Amino acid sequence: MQAQTSRYERRGIFVSYRRVDSSPWTGRLVADLRKYFGDAAPVYFDIDSSRPAQDFVAQLEKALAASRVVIAVLGPQWLGIADGSGRRRLDDPADLVRVELETALKEAIALVPVLTGGATMPPARELPPTLRTLARLQAVRLADEDWAYDFGRLLETLENHGVIPAREAGATTSTEPVLTTVKRYQRTLPASRRRAFDALTGAVELLRYSVVATSPEASSVTFHARRGAAVTAEVVDAEPGHSTVVLKMPSLKTGAVAGGSLALALPTNGASLLIGPALWAWQRRFASGFFDNVQSVLEGRGVGEDSSLLPGIHAWRNRKREI
């Protein structure tokens, strides 16, 4: 019996799809994935990854065993495609697409649904019992008109699952401890992505934050909010008629703060133990206030208090302007 591949040794991306449903989008997706990840993450794709001389199922099992992520490409016909006898393919336990996804779920391989051609996520009640978990997963949309932006969101999802490009995989591993992380906050607004992005950039401008970079294509803006490192805010699609504003803020890791606070506890009479809670409380306050301001601009009311400032400073600054 062959030894199983460790999850941490898996580097590949397995692409599951139906040719009659999503072949054009899948071909483009695979080409872009291979260009981006290079040799760091092999992309398994049945058109050219399965050799005719080999048993298809054995090749399939081998590819899945080497994959860290399975991308399920769902087109508009994916759910209802039938075989020659009129039976829905998904209802056949031997259907290869069903086997691919069942294997991913059984082996705890990360499964990422990708919606193409205007497809929506299938309801759980219309899936075989073994695949109903699929309906609860977070999907990524890939639309022709927003391909670059949507592909960027997919890359972020893949990197969250540990799939990294060649330039990062081949980099020299640093022995220095990593003390920082990125905290994410988000709020969903009743607006299209374009309107939400206009409100986002409007709030940044009205709050007089220093802009580092703006990308209308990615609906993102990076800025300095008076305190700390640069912050990135982006708008992503949510349910129809809504968009989600995501705020990414550099932050110290919990372990790093705890270790430093304990080390300084005696010299500071315990005051250092308040550093972590104070930092995270400020970040939550800033995020909540910033979202309030974006929503206020969206509704045509301008901006209110600058939540990046300490309590009381906003009012003092306004009085100074009036003088």
Backbone bond lengths (Angstrom), bond angles and torsions (degrees), N, CA, C in turn:
res aa  C-N    CA-C-N  psi(-1)  N-CA   C-N-CA  omega(-1)  CA-C   N-CA-C  phi
1 M - - - 1.473 - - 1.531 109.51 -
2 Q 1.301 116.49 133.86 1.453 120.43 -179.47 1.525 110.21 -77.19
3 A 1.320 115.47 143.92 1.468 119.58 177.31 1.511 109.76 -67.77
4 Q 1.331 116.23 140.93 1.455 120.42 179.59 1.522 110.40 -71.99
5 T 1.323 115.30 146.06 1.459 120.07 177.91 1.518 109.72 -73.75
6 S 1.319 116.63 128.80 1.460 120.74 177.51 1.514 109.44 -64.67
7 R 1.333 115.66 146.72 1.467 120.18 178.04 1.518 110.69 -57.50
8 Y 1.332 116.39 -33.26 1.456 119.89 -176.21 1.525 111.84 -80.13
9 E 1.351 117.02 -11.99 1.451 120.63 175.82 1.528 111.03 -91.92
10 R 1.318 116.79 -15.38 1.460 120.54 -179.71 1.521 109.88 -71.47
11 R 1.315 115.95 130.53 1.461 119.23 -179.28 1.521 111.78 -127.49
12 G 1.332 117.25 -11.13 1.453 120.83 -170.20 1.518 114.99 -81.27
13 I 1.339 113.75 166.08 1.467 122.78 173.75 1.522 106.54 -120.95
14 F 1.308 117.06 120.30 1.467 121.49 179.16 1.525 108.39 -101.06
15 V 1.325 116.76 127.72 1.466 121.34 -178.52 1.522 109.20 -107.00
16 S 1.328 116.05 116.83 1.462 122.97 178.67 1.524 108.74 -104.64
17 Y 1.330 117.26 131.68 1.470 120.34 -178.42 1.523 109.48 -163.81
18 R 1.337 115.78 170.79 1.467 121.68 172.51 1.525 108.07 -114.79
19 R 1.317 116.35 128.12 1.465 120.19 -175.38 1.521 112.35 -58.69
20 V 1.328 117.40 -44.04 1.468 119.16 -176.31 1.522 111.77 -71.36
21 D 1.311 116.91 -11.09 1.459 120.83 -175.28 1.526 112.72 -101.72
22 S 1.335 117.60 -42.19 1.470 119.01 -170.69 1.520 113.93 -145.49
23 S 1.315 117.96 26.60 1.471 120.85 -175.05 1.528 114.07 -56.80
24 P 1.348 120.74 -46.98 1.477 119.56 -177.94 1.528 112.75 -60.86
25 W 1.329 117.06 -44.97 1.469 120.45 -179.29 1.533 110.84 -68.07
26 T 1.333 115.72 -38.99 1.462 119.02 -177.96 1.519 111.31 -66.38
27 G 1.335 117.23 -40.78 1.457 120.09 177.71 1.520 111.81 -60.40
28 R 1.324 116.59 -42.82 1.467 120.58 178.49 1.524 110.49 -66.53
29 L 1.327 116.55 -41.47 1.460 121.16 179.92 1.525 111.08 -61.25
30 V 1.322 116.84 -46.68 1.466 120.71 -178.72 1.526 110.84 -62.59
31 A 1.335 116.84 -42.07 1.471 120.30 178.98 1.524 110.88 -60.94
32 D 1.337 116.95 -42.34 1.467 120.47 -179.89 1.528 111.67 -69.40
33 L 1.332 116.87 -38.01 1.464 119.98 178.27 1.523 111.08 -63.80
34 R 1.321 116.77 -43.51 1.467 120.52 -179.52 1.524 111.24 -66.43
35 K 1.312 115.98 -36.84 1.462 119.28 178.64 1.523 110.62 -66.84
36 Y 1.317 116.55 -39.05 1.469 120.38 -175.96 1.527 112.21 -76.85
37 F 1.330 117.20 -46.48 1.460 120.18 -173.71 1.525 114.02 -88.80
38 G 1.329 117.78 -22.85 1.458 119.52 179.89 1.514 112.00 59.71
39 D 1.331 115.89 -142.38 1.462 120.81 -178.18 1.524 112.71 -77.18
40 A 1.321 117.16 -9.75 1.468 119.83 -176.56 1.519 112.00 -67.71
41 A 1.331 117.63 -27.22 1.462 121.28 -178.24 1.526 108.92 -143.79
42 P 1.333 118.72 94.57 1.466 120.96 178.25 1.529 110.66 -58.20
43 V 1.325 116.17 138.77 1.461 121.10 178.75 1.521 108.18 -105.07
44 Y 1.326 117.00 117.14 1.461 122.15 -178.99 1.521 108.87 -93.26
45 F 1.321 114.39 121.63 1.465 121.88 -171.52 1.524 106.34 -144.06
46 D 1.335 118.86 123.56 1.463 120.12 -164.87 1.522 115.25 -62.24
47 I 1.346 119.09 -24.37 1.463 119.88 -176.89 1.519 111.56 -63.39
48 D 1.357 116.87 -40.41 1.457 118.11 -177.52 1.520 113.73 -125.35
49 S 1.326 118.75 -1.01 1.452 119.93 179.36 1.528 112.39 -94.55
50 S 1.323 118.24 -18.95 1.456 121.82 -179.39 1.523 109.42 -102.22
51 R 1.301 116.59 116.52 1.457 120.65 -177.69 1.528 110.22 -82.31
52 P 1.334 118.88 138.29 1.464 121.93 -176.82 1.522 113.59 -58.31
53 A 1.334 117.03 -31.20 1.461 120.08 -175.87 1.528 112.46 -75.60
54 Q 1.280 117.54 -14.13 1.460 120.52 -176.76 1.516 111.07 -100.05
55 D 1.292 115.17 154.62 1.456 119.90 175.09 1.526 108.99 -66.27
56 F 1.338 115.66 126.89 1.461 119.45 -172.54 1.524 111.92 -62.04
57 V 1.326 116.75 -43.98 1.462 119.78 -177.08 1.527 111.00 -65.06
58 A 1.331 117.23 -40.11 1.465 120.43 178.40 1.524 110.62 -63.45
59 Q 1.344 115.73 -40.91 1.462 119.96 177.98 1.525 110.80 -64.66
60 L 1.330 115.02 -38.94 1.466 120.57 178.65 1.530 110.84 -62.06
61 E 1.320 116.44 -47.42 1.462 120.72 -179.60 1.526 111.47 -62.55
62 K 1.320 116.40 -39.31 1.465 120.80 179.60 1.531 110.80 -64.71
63 A 1.341 116.19 -42.99 1.465 120.10 -179.79 1.525 111.17 -65.49
64 L 1.331 117.23 -41.96 1.462 120.41 179.29 1.527 111.20 -64.91
65 A 1.332 116.17 -37.73 1.464 119.96 -179.89 1.523 112.08 -65.13
66 A 1.333 116.89 -24.61 1.470 121.10 -178.88 1.522 112.66 -97.16
67 S 1.340 117.30 3.62 1.467 120.76 -173.79 1.523 111.90 -101.74
68 R 1.304 114.80 139.88 1.468 121.87 176.60 1.522 110.63 -91.68
69 V 1.332 116.11 -27.39 1.466 121.73 -178.28 1.524 109.13 -138.22
70 V 1.330 116.24 141.56 1.463 122.10 170.73 1.524 107.69 -112.57
71 I 1.324 116.24 122.55 1.464 121.59 175.18 1.522 107.80 -96.13
72 A 1.322 116.96 121.27 1.462 121.75 176.75 1.522 108.33 -100.62
73 V 1.328 116.76 107.03 1.463 121.09 -179.27 1.525 108.11 -84.88
74 L 1.324 116.24 116.71 1.461 122.04 -177.96 1.519 109.72 -111.89
75 G 1.321 116.34 114.97 1.451 121.67 174.94 1.515 110.46 -96.35
76 P 1.329 117.76 -177.43 1.467 120.93 -175.86 1.520 114.28 -65.23
77 Q 1.351 118.26 -21.31 1.463 120.82 -178.18 1.530 112.64 -104.74
78 W 1.307 117.92 1.39 1.465 121.80 -170.27 1.523 112.93 -54.39
79 L 1.310 117.20 -43.36 1.461 121.09 -174.08 1.526 113.11 -70.54
80 G 1.341 116.97 -38.01 1.459 119.08 -169.94 1.511 116.99 -104.08
81 I 1.327 119.27 3.46 1.468 120.99 -178.15 1.523 110.18 -59.23
82 A 1.357 115.78 132.15 1.467 121.80 -176.24 1.521 110.86 -114.89
83 D 1.341 115.61 161.40 1.463 120.24 176.39 1.523 110.01 -86.95
84 G 1.327 117.41 -171.92 1.461 121.34 -176.08 1.509 114.31 -62.82
85 S 1.330 117.20 -24.00 1.463 120.69 -179.14 1.524 112.58 -91.66
86 G 1.332 116.49 1.25 1.454 120.23 179.96 1.514 114.30 90.20
87 R 1.320 117.38 0.94 1.463 121.42 179.12 1.524 109.97 -82.00
88 R 1.320 116.59 135.31 1.452 119.92 179.03 1.531 109.44 -63.96
89 R 1.321 115.89 130.86 1.464 119.71 -174.87 1.524 112.67 -60.82
90 L 1.318 116.80 -38.55 1.460 119.64 -179.06 1.524 112.98 -61.84
91 D 1.337 117.13 -21.06 1.460 120.41 -179.99 1.522 112.47 -82.67
92 D 1.316 117.38 -4.82 1.463 122.35 178.20 1.529 108.85 -92.81
93 P 1.341 119.06 115.77 1.470 120.71 -179.46 1.524 113.74 -58.58
94 A 1.341 117.50 -20.95 1.463 120.83 -179.58 1.527 112.61 -92.98
95 D 1.333 117.51 0.06 1.466 120.19 179.00 1.522 109.32 -60.63
96 L 1.325 116.91 129.04 1.462 120.71 -172.76 1.530 112.92 -64.18
97 V 1.330 117.70 -39.27 1.468 119.59 178.24 1.531 109.98 -63.24
98 R 1.317 115.94 -42.56 1.470 119.75 177.23 1.528 110.75 -61.81
99 V 1.335 116.84 -43.47 1.466 121.07 179.29 1.528 110.70 -61.98
100 E 1.341 116.67 -41.32 1.468 120.59 179.67 1.526 111.27 -58.72
101 L 1.330 115.62 -48.60 1.465 119.79 -176.27 1.527 111.70 -72.73
102 E 1.329 116.70 -38.12 1.465 119.50 176.67 1.528 110.83 -61.85
103 T 1.329 115.93 -40.10 1.464 120.14 179.24 1.524 110.79 -64.00
104 A 1.329 116.48 -42.69 1.469 120.14 179.03 1.525 110.78 -59.89
105 L 1.329 116.82 -44.96 1.462 120.48 -179.42 1.528 111.41 -67.93
106 K 1.322 116.08 -41.30 1.467 120.45 -178.81 1.522 111.77 -65.44
107 E 1.336 116.13 -39.95 1.463 121.06 -176.64 1.534 112.69 -90.02
108 A 1.335 116.26 6.39 1.473 121.49 179.06 1.523 112.06 59.49
109 I 1.339 116.23 36.31 1.461 120.82 173.31 1.524 106.94 -84.91
110 A 1.310 117.38 134.55 1.469 120.51 -179.55 1.527 110.02 -56.07
111 L 1.326 116.51 130.97 1.466 122.04 -178.00 1.524 108.75 -117.94
112 V 1.333 116.00 122.80 1.464 121.52 -176.81 1.527 109.40 -120.12
113 P 1.346 119.09 108.55 1.467 120.49 175.53 1.530 110.38 -73.39
114 V 1.328 116.59 135.86 1.462 122.46 177.04 1.524 107.39 -122.78
115 L 1.327 116.53 121.84 1.465 122.27 -175.94 1.519 110.42 -95.22
116 T 1.332 117.27 126.87 1.456 122.25 179.87 1.525 110.28 -127.05
117 G 1.327 115.60 159.79 1.458 120.33 175.42 1.509 114.49 61.99
118 G 1.332 117.33 27.07 1.461 120.36 -179.69 1.513 114.13 80.01
119 A 1.316 117.99 12.71 1.467 121.46 -179.18 1.524 110.96 -67.50
120 T 1.314 115.75 155.86 1.462 122.26 174.12 1.527 108.40 -121.31
121 M 1.312 116.34 164.72 1.462 119.81 -179.50 1.528 110.71 -67.30
122 P 1.321 117.67 135.55 1.470 120.43 -179.78 1.525 111.03 -70.69
123 P 1.330 117.95 141.42 1.471 119.89 176.52 1.526 110.00 -65.75
124 A 1.308 116.71 146.46 1.467 120.71 -178.71 1.522 111.79 -58.80
125 R 1.337 117.10 -35.78 1.463 120.25 -176.32 1.528 112.59 -65.98
126 E 1.341 117.28 -19.08 1.461 120.44 -179.01 1.524 112.74 -97.31
127 L 1.320 116.90 4.42 1.461 121.41 178.89 1.524 110.21 -104.47
128 P 1.333 117.57 154.14 1.466 119.65 172.16 1.529 109.36 -58.56
129 P 1.327 118.50 148.43 1.475 120.55 -177.98 1.522 113.75 -51.46
130 T 1.325 116.87 -35.11 1.468 120.13 -177.80 1.523 113.10 -72.71
131 L 1.334 117.54 -11.17 1.469 120.76 -177.46 1.526 112.94 -115.48
132 R 1.310 118.19 5.86 1.468 119.65 -173.60 1.525 113.22 -67.16
133 T 1.315 116.46 -20.82 1.469 119.38 174.72 1.523 110.74 -60.50
134 L 1.324 116.93 -29.99 1.469 121.77 -179.09 1.522 111.41 -54.94
135 A 1.331 117.04 -38.64 1.465 121.33 -176.46 1.522 112.51 -65.91
136 R 1.321 117.55 -18.39 1.466 120.75 -177.67 1.526 112.91 -97.49
137 L 1.315 117.23 -0.96 1.456 120.41 -178.08 1.525 111.23 -83.71
138 Q 1.329 116.26 152.26 1.462 122.07 178.02 1.523 109.29 -77.41
139 A 1.318 116.85 120.97 1.465 121.51 -177.65 1.524 111.29 -94.57
140 V 1.323 115.30 157.31 1.463 122.63 173.86 1.521 107.59 -116.47
141 R 1.312 116.97 130.11 1.455 121.56 179.16 1.521 110.09 -87.14
142 L 1.341 116.56 141.59 1.465 122.09 172.95 1.525 107.74 -125.65
143 A 1.325 116.48 105.32 1.463 121.28 -179.31 1.520 109.76 -112.98
144 D 1.325 117.01 142.61 1.465 120.92 -178.57 1.523 111.71 -56.11
145 E 1.328 117.12 -41.88 1.461 120.43 -174.52 1.531 112.53 -73.65
146 D 1.336 117.37 -20.15 1.471 121.15 -179.24 1.527 111.08 -124.98
147 W 1.323 116.27 32.22 1.463 120.16 -170.68 1.531 112.27 -56.96
148 A 1.320 117.93 -48.37 1.470 120.49 -176.14 1.525 110.86 -60.59
149 Y 1.323 116.44 -44.65 1.465 120.32 179.53 1.527 111.03 -65.25
150 D 1.340 116.36 -48.26 1.461 120.39 -177.56 1.526 111.54 -65.28
151 F 1.332 116.61 -38.33 1.464 119.89 178.32 1.534 110.07 -64.36
152 G 1.321 116.34 -36.21 1.460 119.99 176.65 1.520 111.89 -62.23
153 R 1.325 116.70 -39.37 1.470 120.41 176.59 1.521 110.99 -64.60
154 L 1.333 116.18 -38.63 1.462 119.71 178.13 1.528 110.72 -64.54
155 L 1.335 116.65 -42.06 1.466 120.17 178.62 1.525 110.87 -60.13
156 E 1.318 115.95 -40.54 1.469 119.56 178.82 1.519 110.51 -62.93
157 T 1.337 116.68 -40.49 1.462 120.91 177.87 1.518 110.98 -63.32
158 L 1.336 116.56 -44.20 1.462 120.50 -179.73 1.523 111.17 -64.52
159 E 1.325 116.56 -41.08 1.462 119.39 -179.69 1.529 111.06 -68.01
160 N 1.338 117.25 -28.59 1.464 120.07 174.51 1.525 111.37 -65.47
161 H 1.336 115.75 -24.59 1.468 121.24 177.69 1.527 111.83 -93.88
162 G 1.324 117.17 8.76 1.455 120.31 174.64 1.507 115.82 91.27
163 V 1.346 118.07 10.54 1.465 120.84 177.29 1.522 107.28 -94.02
164 I 1.329 117.03 113.53 1.460 121.29 -174.67 1.515 110.87 -120.11
165 P 1.338 118.17 152.40 1.469 121.55 -178.13 1.516 112.63 -70.90
166 A 1.327 115.03 166.97 1.463 121.02 -175.24 1.517 112.16 -59.34
167 R 1.336 117.41 -39.17 1.465 119.38 -175.63 1.521 111.74 -66.21
168 E 1.359 116.82 -25.09 1.455 119.81 177.36 1.520 110.96 -91.39
169 A 1.353 116.23 -36.31 1.453 119.32 -179.08 1.514 110.96 -65.69
170 G 1.345 117.31 -32.38 1.451 120.82 -177.73 1.505 113.89 -89.78
171 A 1.309 117.04 0.41 1.460 119.88 -178.04 1.520 110.58 -72.09
172 T 1.315 115.63 152.64 1.454 120.42 178.07 1.524 109.61 -68.13
173 T 1.321 115.81 130.07 1.457 120.34 -179.56 1.516 110.27 -72.89
174 S 1.302 116.55 125.89 1.458 120.94 -179.26 1.523 110.41 -80.58
175 T 1.322 115.87 142.78 1.463 120.26 176.25 1.521 111.27 -90.41
176 E 1.341 116.49 -4.54 1.460 120.02 179.47 1.526 109.87 -73.83
177 P 1.324 119.01 137.04 1.461 120.42 178.22 1.525 111.05 -67.30
178 V 1.332 116.00 141.22 1.463 121.12 177.99 1.524 107.99 -92.37
179 L 1.324 116.38 116.18 1.461 121.15 -173.86 1.519 113.11 -100.53
180 T 1.331 116.74 -11.14 1.461 119.52 -175.87 1.521 111.57 -111.84
181 T 1.307 114.60 159.47 1.452 121.84 175.52 1.527 107.35 -144.56
182 V 1.314 118.05 -177.69 1.463 121.82 178.42 1.520 108.40 -120.82
183 K 1.313 115.76 122.71 1.462 120.42 175.96 1.525 109.02 -94.28
184 R 1.326 115.73 139.20 1.465 121.70 -178.72 1.528 109.50 -114.65
185 Y 1.325 114.68 133.27 1.457 121.78 173.36 1.525 106.98 -126.94
186 Q 1.304 117.83 149.78 1.463 118.63 -179.90 1.522 111.75 -151.45
187 R 1.331 114.28 156.13 1.464 121.64 175.59 1.520 108.24 -146.68
188 T 1.325 116.21 136.47 1.461 121.69 179.37 1.525 109.69 -93.69
189 L 1.337 115.72 132.71 1.462 122.29 -177.46 1.528 110.37 -118.42
190 P 1.342 117.43 150.72 1.467 120.88 179.15 1.528 111.31 -81.54
191 A 1.320 116.59 73.60 1.469 120.80 -177.68 1.517 109.54 -159.77
192 S 1.335 115.34 156.62 1.461 119.86 173.71 1.523 109.04 -67.45
193 R 1.323 116.38 165.84 1.464 119.55 -179.22 1.523 110.87 -62.17
194 R 1.328 117.23 -38.53 1.459 120.45 -179.15 1.531 111.09 -64.94
195 R 1.336 116.74 -46.10 1.468 119.88 179.49 1.525 111.36 -64.90
196 A 1.323 116.13 -40.39 1.463 119.48 179.47 1.526 111.05 -65.66
197 F 1.338 116.91 -37.73 1.467 119.87 179.06 1.525 110.40 -67.89
198 D 1.337 117.25 -38.75 1.466 120.30 175.98 1.532 110.60 -61.10
199 A 1.339 116.34 -41.36 1.467 119.96 178.26 1.525 110.96 -67.13
200 L 1.321 116.28 -37.92 1.468 120.94 178.94 1.523 111.34 -62.28
201 T 1.326 117.00 -51.31 1.468 120.00 -179.35 1.527 110.84 -67.79
202 G 1.345 116.55 -32.33 1.460 119.87 176.79 1.516 111.77 -64.53
203 A 1.325 116.88 -41.51 1.464 120.47 178.76 1.523 111.10 -64.89
204 V 1.333 116.84 -41.91 1.467 120.67 178.79 1.526 110.19 -61.01
205 E 1.339 116.38 -41.91 1.469 120.53 -179.59 1.526 111.29 -67.42
206 L 1.340 116.94 -45.59 1.464 120.45 -177.90 1.531 112.13 -67.30
207 L 1.313 116.53 -29.75 1.466 120.41 177.50 1.523 112.16 -82.18
208 R 1.325 116.37 -3.19 1.464 123.67 177.05 1.530 112.76 60.92
209 Y 1.328 115.16 37.00 1.455 119.24 174.64 1.525 109.20 -78.20
210 S 1.309 116.54 148.35 1.466 122.14 179.41 1.525 109.65 -80.73
211 V 1.339 116.24 117.03 1.466 121.23 -176.54 1.524 110.19 -83.76
212 V 1.333 116.05 130.27 1.462 122.42 177.70 1.521 110.41 -92.55
213 A 1.330 116.62 -45.12 1.466 121.09 -178.67 1.519 109.11 -158.53
214 T 1.332 115.16 146.27 1.459 121.70 176.47 1.518 108.89 -131.55
215 S 1.334 117.02 135.66 1.461 121.70 178.29 1.525 109.26 -131.41
216 P 1.352 117.08 95.89 1.462 118.93 177.33 1.526 112.47 -59.57
217 E 1.353 117.03 -33.47 1.462 120.27 -179.62 1.531 110.90 -62.48
218 A 1.317 116.63 -40.91 1.466 121.19 179.98 1.528 112.30 -93.69
219 S 1.345 116.87 0.62 1.470 122.14 -177.91 1.524 111.28 52.75
220 S 1.335 116.13 47.10 1.464 119.86 -178.04 1.518 111.00 -134.85
221 V 1.322 115.76 154.03 1.462 122.30 176.66 1.532 108.02 -143.13
222 T 1.321 116.21 136.29 1.465 122.01 177.00 1.519 108.13 -112.38
223 F 1.329 117.32 133.09 1.458 120.32 -173.78 1.528 110.63 -150.85
224 H 1.327 115.38 164.35 1.461 122.26 173.62 1.528 108.17 -100.93
225 A 1.324 116.57 126.71 1.464 121.51 -178.10 1.524 111.48 -103.63
226 R 1.347 116.23 45.51 1.468 124.58 175.10 1.528 114.50 71.62
227 R 1.325 117.70 -32.67 1.468 119.65 -179.07 1.525 109.19 -127.15
228 G 1.340 116.87 131.87 1.455 120.44 174.43 1.516 113.31 83.32
229 A 1.333 115.00 -167.60 1.461 122.13 -176.70 1.525 110.84 -78.96
230 A 1.336 115.14 175.05 1.463 120.54 -178.95 1.526 110.97 -63.82
231 V 1.315 114.93 146.49 1.458 123.35 -179.41 1.524 108.10 -115.39
232 T 1.320 117.24 142.16 1.463 121.22 176.90 1.522 109.65 -114.61
233 A 1.321 115.83 132.50 1.460 121.53 175.53 1.519 108.21 -123.15
234 E 1.315 117.08 136.97 1.457 120.82 178.61 1.517 109.91 -139.90
235 V 1.327 114.85 158.47 1.457 120.96 179.65 1.520 108.51 -112.24
236 V 1.323 116.55 128.99 1.460 121.67 177.78 1.520 108.64 -124.28
237 D 1.319 115.98 157.14 1.455 120.71 -179.99 1.524 110.85 -69.65
238 A 1.314 116.14 144.48 1.459 122.05 172.67 1.530 106.88 -120.35
239 E 1.327 117.77 -141.48 1.455 119.83 176.81 1.526 109.44 -70.25
240 P 1.344 118.62 165.16 1.465 120.87 -177.11 1.529 112.50 -51.57
241 G 1.348 115.47 131.37 1.451 121.03 179.11 1.511 114.34 81.61
242 H 1.311 117.47 4.35 1.461 121.53 -179.41 1.528 110.30 -132.87
243 S 1.318 115.69 155.79 1.463 122.35 175.53 1.521 108.53 -137.92
244 T 1.315 115.66 155.36 1.459 121.07 -179.71 1.519 109.96 -113.64
245 V 1.332 116.08 126.27 1.462 121.56 174.71 1.527 107.57 -91.52
246 V 1.325 115.81 123.00 1.469 121.88 -178.31 1.527 108.72 -110.71
247 L 1.320 116.30 128.10 1.461 122.52 179.56 1.527 108.32 -110.67
248 K 1.344 116.58 125.18 1.469 121.56 -179.78 1.523 108.55 -113.91
249 M 1.331 115.52 117.74 1.461 120.65 -174.41 1.523 110.87 -122.37
250 P 1.338 118.23 126.73 1.468 120.35 173.97 1.526 109.62 -60.86
251 S 1.323 116.09 138.77 1.459 120.31 -178.17 1.521 109.41 -148.84
252 L 1.313 116.79 157.61 1.459 121.22 175.44 1.519 109.74 -78.32
253 K 1.335 116.06 142.09 1.450 120.20 176.97 1.528 110.16 -65.75
254 T 1.330 114.85 147.93 1.464 119.95 -178.70 1.522 111.79 -56.37
255 G 1.333 116.75 -44.16 1.462 120.61 -179.10 1.511 112.58 -62.78
256 A 1.335 116.45 -39.15 1.465 120.19 -179.43 1.524 110.83 -66.17
257 V 1.335 116.04 -42.77 1.469 119.71 179.24 1.524 110.59 -65.70
258 A 1.348 115.64 -43.37 1.463 119.27 -178.67 1.525 111.10 -62.43
259 G 1.336 116.27 -44.41 1.458 119.91 -179.69 1.513 112.28 -62.84
260 G 1.330 116.92 -46.42 1.460 120.70 179.65 1.512 112.31 -65.72
261 S 1.334 116.38 -38.91 1.466 120.32 -179.06 1.521 111.33 -65.31
262 L 1.343 116.24 -41.53 1.462 119.79 179.64 1.523 111.34 -66.49
263 A 1.340 115.37 -39.44 1.463 119.30 -179.34 1.526 111.59 -62.76
264 L 1.340 116.33 -30.87 1.468 120.29 -177.38 1.524 112.84 -99.82
265 A 1.321 116.31 2.97 1.465 119.47 -174.27 1.525 112.64 -59.03
266 L 1.329 117.42 -47.15 1.470 120.22 -179.33 1.521 112.87 -66.51
267 P 1.357 118.05 -51.02 1.473 118.33 -179.32 1.521 113.95 -60.34
268 T 1.330 117.01 -26.66 1.472 119.65 -176.21 1.523 112.73 -105.93
269 N 1.340 116.72 11.68 1.471 120.95 -178.66 1.526 112.36 56.20
270 G 1.333 116.16 35.45 1.457 120.80 176.48 1.506 115.25 87.66
271 A 1.333 117.61 -6.38 1.469 119.94 -177.61 1.523 111.48 -63.48
272 S 1.342 117.44 -30.17 1.467 120.21 -177.99 1.521 112.19 -64.74
273 L 1.338 117.04 -23.11 1.463 120.23 -179.63 1.524 112.18 -67.51
274 L 1.321 116.51 -13.54 1.468 120.51 -179.90 1.522 112.62 -90.01
275 I 1.347 117.29 -7.42 1.469 120.33 -174.45 1.516 111.65 -61.43
276 G 1.345 116.46 -52.51 1.461 120.10 -177.58 1.514 113.19 -59.86
277 P 1.352 117.89 -56.11 1.466 119.31 179.16 1.523 113.29 -55.82
278 A 1.346 117.26 -37.64 1.468 120.12 -179.94 1.526 111.05 -66.85
279 L 1.347 116.38 -42.37 1.462 120.44 179.61 1.516 111.11 -62.26
280 W 1.333 116.49 -48.65 1.461 119.90 -176.94 1.527 111.63 -69.57
281 A 1.327 117.37 -32.66 1.467 120.05 176.33 1.521 110.18 -65.24
282 W 1.356 116.49 -41.28 1.462 119.06 178.05 1.519 110.77 -63.78
283 Q 1.334 117.57 -41.66 1.458 120.14 -179.65 1.520 111.16 -62.34
284 R 1.332 117.17 -43.31 1.464 120.11 178.38 1.524 110.69 -63.83
285 R 1.331 115.86 -41.19 1.466 120.04 179.49 1.519 110.50 -64.31
286 F 1.332 116.35 -44.17 1.457 119.41 179.77 1.523 110.90 -61.85
287 A 1.339 116.88 -46.71 1.463 120.72 -178.17 1.522 110.87 -60.57
288 S 1.331 116.57 -46.72 1.464 120.24 -179.54 1.526 111.26 -61.85
289 G 1.335 116.49 -45.34 1.464 120.06 179.35 1.511 112.56 -66.42
290 F 1.329 116.58 -37.59 1.463 119.74 179.46 1.524 110.40 -65.14
291 F 1.332 117.00 -43.57 1.466 120.10 177.55 1.528 110.69 -62.23
292 D 1.337 116.67 -38.89 1.470 119.98 177.08 1.526 110.35 -59.39
293 N 1.327 116.76 -41.23 1.463 120.46 -179.21 1.526 111.84 -69.12
294 V 1.327 117.36 -39.39 1.471 119.99 176.72 1.524 109.69 -61.89
295 Q 1.330 116.50 -44.42 1.459 120.55 179.37 1.527 110.74 -64.85
296 S 1.320 116.57 -37.70 1.460 120.81 179.11 1.530 110.94 -64.59
297 V 1.331 117.19 -41.91 1.472 120.65 176.92 1.523 109.95 -65.01
298 L 1.323 116.79 -40.03 1.466 121.19 178.53 1.526 110.80 -58.81
299 E 1.317 116.10 -36.45 1.469 121.47 -178.68 1.523 112.66 -88.71
300 G 1.347 117.36 4.22 1.457 121.32 175.55 1.507 114.94 81.01
301 R 1.337 118.91 20.50 1.462 121.96 -176.41 1.525 113.29 -106.60
302 G 1.327 117.71 6.34 1.458 119.53 -179.23 1.517 111.73 74.01
303 V 1.341 116.15 -160.06 1.461 119.80 -179.57 1.519 110.62 -111.42
304 G 1.326 115.14 156.52 1.455 121.15 176.96 1.513 110.39 -107.36
305 E 1.311 116.77 -133.20 1.460 122.27 -176.82 1.522 111.50 -65.00
306 D 1.319 115.95 140.45 1.464 121.97 175.87 1.525 107.71 -81.76
307 S 1.324 116.92 104.64 1.466 120.63 -174.08 1.519 113.39 -75.25
308 S 1.348 117.79 -3.42 1.466 119.07 176.56 1.526 111.25 -79.63
309 L 1.343 116.35 -13.55 1.464 120.99 -178.97 1.519 110.59 -93.62
310 L 1.319 116.36 156.23 1.453 120.57 176.13 1.523 109.86 -67.10
311 P 1.335 118.49 151.28 1.470 120.91 179.75 1.526 111.47 -52.33
312 G 1.323 116.32 133.60 1.459 121.63 178.82 1.511 113.87 96.15
313 I 1.326 117.53 -27.87 1.464 120.37 -177.63 1.523 110.84 -70.76
314 H 1.348 116.84 -34.01 1.466 119.97 -179.97 1.527 110.45 -59.48
315 A 1.343 116.49 -46.28 1.468 120.12 -179.51 1.527 110.66 -65.88
316 W 1.336 116.83 -40.87 1.469 120.40 178.51 1.520 110.59 -61.90
317 R 1.321 117.06 -40.48 1.461 119.99 -178.83 1.527 110.49 -66.36
318 N 1.344 116.83 -38.92 1.459 119.91 178.80 1.527 111.40 -65.23
319 R 1.350 117.15 -39.53 1.467 119.83 177.97 1.522 110.36 -64.02
320 K 1.318 116.59 -39.15 1.463 121.24 179.97 1.524 110.16 -62.75
321 R 1.341 116.72 -37.98 1.465 119.85 179.04 1.523 110.37 -65.61
322 E 1.365 115.56 -40.10 1.464 119.27 -178.71 1.517 111.08 -64.95
323 I 1.356 116.99 -38.31 1.464 120.97 178.32 1.518 110.43 -64.57
